[in-house]
Amino acid sequence: MSDEQPAHVVIAGGGFAGVACARRLAGQPGVRVSLIERNGYHQFQPLLYQVATAELTPDDIRFDLEAMFAGHDNVEVRTAEVVAADPAGPAMTLAGGEVVAGDVLVLAAGSQPNFFHTPGADRFAFPLYSLEDAERVRSRVLQLFEDASAKPELVDEGALTFVVVGAGATGVETAGALAELVHDVMPHVHPHLAVAGARVILVDLGHAVLGPFSEEAHEYAARQLQRRGVQLKLGTSAKEIGAGHVSLSDGTTIPTHLTVWGGGLMAAPLAAGSGVSQGRGGRIDVRPDLTVEGFPAVYALGDLANIPAGDDQPLPQLGSVAQQAGDWAGRNILADLEGQGRQPFQYHDKGIMAMIGRKAAVAEIGEHRHELHGRLAFAAWLGVHAQLLANAGAELHAFLAWADEFYLRSHHRSAALLDPATIDTPRIRWNGS
């Protein structure tokens, strides 16, 4: 790094990790940042399922990166896709062939669905890991109800049978929200359509929902899902997914026109194009200081990385892990510039949590996993998500007001957002834009 020119940090990915790293470096002397994100915006992934089920609009969880860093002259935002990295350069290659060289590379391109070689899943399943995915699910749900309203016989063919694969947090939150949408919202949108034949089915090879949680949480979540009309098929895997069905390992076939995939994640393609070895989930194994072994000027963060947790298991793929790692990487980059040396990453464990539906949530807080259910769990969920939103530059008053309405009140907003006549329903202005 030159003493005359600012050190150039190139960040691939505008998710929690990339944004947190750029925020730490923004306004700092002696460093300039190129933040490269193919969408040009930061998407708030924990609320994707709420876009998919019409609790929120896409703009509610989309934050323009240029606007986010408009007040920082040393941060350049580029809308482009990074397809490869040369850690020895160090440099990154964009989809159009342009090479962007830097003094430090930060690989934070996120994840992609892992279909585990399930036949048909890559063609017919609807993953839920990006804003585009959420919009596709929402459009599909809307279209299926419109089709069934025009031709009620389609209900018997599975038009209103929604299958969710994977009983982790993504699958549980999606299944719960879909069930409330089907039974509490859609009767107001399509009052002449009998929705008694509509079903939401949650499928998982494991024998409990929310596997990483406690036994008590498993039972609570299962009870809350079933109370909302979700059918649980546990100890069962999806063996094949077609255009109009899902075949299960127990020999049954479910007619369905929408299969939502929440069955797992793997690293984004950039991990394979980075020229370094990959570990579990196709992710890049990193050192305690978050750099890649043998390449002290290359950091890997978020869902692209296996970050050591002090035992045999890496830290989980959580927004709080990514956000904290991004901030820590920024601190280490600055420490290097000041000749102070990098420090090993220390994660502050905020726990794990999931929203099952209105007035139903579960949280296990902190390293000792103090368990909360219901309103207290929702408050914990709010606190963690508010902190992540603040990292994205959001003003939190509107978020807290929406959350209060979501937890306590009716489904009128969902009905409005799914009604084509009210498609221009105003968005929540979290960031004042």
HELIX and SHEET records of a PDB file:
HELIX    1   1 PHE A   16  LEU A   25  1                                  10    
HELIX    2   2 GLN A   45  LEU A   47  5                                   3    
HELIX    3   3 LEU A   48  ALA A   52  1                                   5    
HELIX    4   4 PRO A   58  ILE A   61  5                                   4    
HELIX    5   5 LEU A   65  MET A   68  1                                   4    
HELIX    6   6 ALA A  121  PHE A  124  1                                   4    
HELIX    7   7 LEU A  131  ALA A  150  1                                  20    
HELIX    8   8 PRO A  152  GLU A  157  5                                   6    
HELIX    9   9 ALA A  169  GLU A  180  1                                  12    
HELIX   10  10 LEU A  181  VAL A  185  3                                   5    
HELIX   11  11 MET A  186  VAL A  189  1                                   4    
HELIX   12  12 GLU A  215  ARG A  227  1                                  13    
HELIX   13  13 PRO A  269  ALA A  271  5                                   3    
HELIX   14  14 ARG A  280  GLY A  282  5                                   3    
HELIX   15  15 GLY A  302  LEU A  304  5                                   3    
HELIX   16  16 GLY A  319  LEU A  337  1                                  19    
HELIX   17  17 GLY A  374  ASN A  391  1                                  18    
HELIX   18  18 HIS A  397  LEU A  408  1                                  12    
HELIX   19  19 HIS A  412  LEU A  418  1                                   7    
HELIX   20  20 PRO A  420  THR A  422  5                                   3    
SHEET    1   A 6 VAL A  75  ARG A  78  0                                        
SHEET    2   A 6 VAL A  31  ILE A  36  1                                        
SHEET    3   A 6 ALA A   7  ALA A  12  1                                        
SHEET    4   A 6 VAL A 104  LEU A 107  1                                        
SHEET    5   A 6 PHE A 295  ALA A 300  1                                        
SHEET    6   A 6 THR A 291  VAL A 292 -1                                        
SHEET    1   B 2 TYR A  41  GLN A  43  0                                        
SHEET    2   B 2 ARG A  62  ASP A  64 -1                                        
SHEET    1   C 3 VAL A  82  ASP A  86  0                                        
SHEET    2   C 3 ALA A  91  LEU A  94 -1                                        
SHEET    3   C 3 VAL A  99  ALA A 101 -1                                        
SHEET    1   D 2 SER A 111  PRO A 113  0                                        
SHEET    2   D 2 LEU A 265  ALA A 267 -1                                        
SHEET    1   E 5 PHE A 126  PRO A 127  0                                        
SHEET    2   E 5 LEU A 258  TRP A 261  1                                        
SHEET    3   E 5 THR A 161  VAL A 165  1                                        
SHEET    4   E 5 ARG A 199  ASP A 204  1                                        
SHEET    5   E 5 VAL A 230  LEU A 234  1                                        
SHEET    1   F 3 ALA A 238  ILE A 241  0                                        
SHEET    2   F 3 HIS A 245  LEU A 248 -1                                        
SHEET    3   F 3 THR A 253  PRO A 255 -1                                        
SHEET    1   G 2 ILE A 284  ASP A 285  0                                        
SHEET    2   G 2 ALA A 305  ASN A 306  1                                        
SHEET    1   H 3 ILE A 352  GLY A 357  0                                        
SHEET    2   H 3 ALA A 360  ILE A 365 -1                                        
SHEET    3   H 3 HIS A 370  HIS A 373 -1                                        
END                                                                             
